[in-house]
Amino acid sequence: MLKTSLAASLITAALVGGCASHASPSQQAAPAAAPAKPSQAEQHNFIAWRDDFRRRALANGIRAEVFDTAFNNIDLNKQVIKLDRGQAEFTRQIWEYLDTAVSATRVSTGQSKHKALADTLAQIEQRYGVEAEVVLSIWGMETNYGSYRGKTPTIEGLATLAFEGRRRAFAETQLMAALQILQAGDVSVNDMRGSWAGAMGHTQFMPTSYLEYAQDFNGDGKRNIWSEDPADALASAANYLSRFGWQAGMPWGLEVTLPETFDYTQADQKNRQPVAYWQQRGITQVNGQALPDIGKAAVLVPAGANGPAFVVFNNFYVIKRYNNATSYAMGVGHLADRIAGGAEFSRPWPRHERALSRTEKRELQQRLTQQGFNTKGADGVIGPNTMTAIRAWQQAKGLTADGYASASLLERLR
């Protein structure tokens, strides 16, 4: 889902190694099941919140008839609350995520869509400087090429999240933006649907990002990212990437071979160095060729020292502006490469390593901290602090300090 400039996404909790929800085509776009009926007290409080928000919306320039039409027959959606509060106990390994994200079917469908929309994609590429394969990859990752865009009414979903209050300021900002979109006439209330968390259309824009980046590519006077014609949505995704610095013709990343003496403490996305720096340390492409000198790069080992290694460039970080999960950025980049005819990764993943549950991740953090390697909290999310602690523990034990949180590592800690 598209990351907005206001806050992290409402649904950044389930991606491998990170924080969003893409499972089949995109769990973030999962339709809400028939919601349970709210209690009389809940409905009463929801109406009180709605009336207060109406006053603020009208003071912010929303016309009364627009608000009242948007909120007609809107109820508190208990299923949205359930989904927002849910926190998956079990996660997948990055290779399991990529198996789905870059499946043979998704690659072949992307290639078929490329042929079917060749003229439109060529024009988008010319106007925004973003390759057709990359635009297709975003589309494929977000909604499986438009086949699953979500069915939750956007106003109802965001109103429920705003009322719930866990992230009220963010949800109310998105809701106000959704009302502005309706007031502009780009879409009707009935057609404004998407994920339970407010992401909309073929490429899953949040309302604030829609206001800033959506495009009327087909020239019909509407920025319609919900239409069966995906042109506006694809152009909007391209515009977003372009505005954040996409470099045409440059790779997102390359699979590389690391020397046996490589210092894995340097494998950090934040450690961006000139290509010459990595060349001096013996890093080459997997085919033996030298790394291309195309700006700063970082080394990425998403499955630790026993899995494939990559150098990532500027475009990798641009993709992360769309969704800040490492696995998502890799999925988009690799899917684009495969649609363009590229090969699968060369080095196999360590598929013998099972994924840690959230409970096990908390245990790992607790055990590291107890042994003097402070993870600065035990929330079950493996972030930079935990990886730093793992590396320090590995170094102290004379192990390869790749910072990878594995089941075998937890066993050693036990």
Beta strands, then each sheet from edge to edge (+ up, - down):
strand 1: 152-153
strand 2: 193-194
strand 3: 253-257
strand 4: 284-285
strand 5: 298-300
strand 6: 309-312
sheet 1: 1+ 2-
sheet 2: 4+ 3- 6+ 5-
end
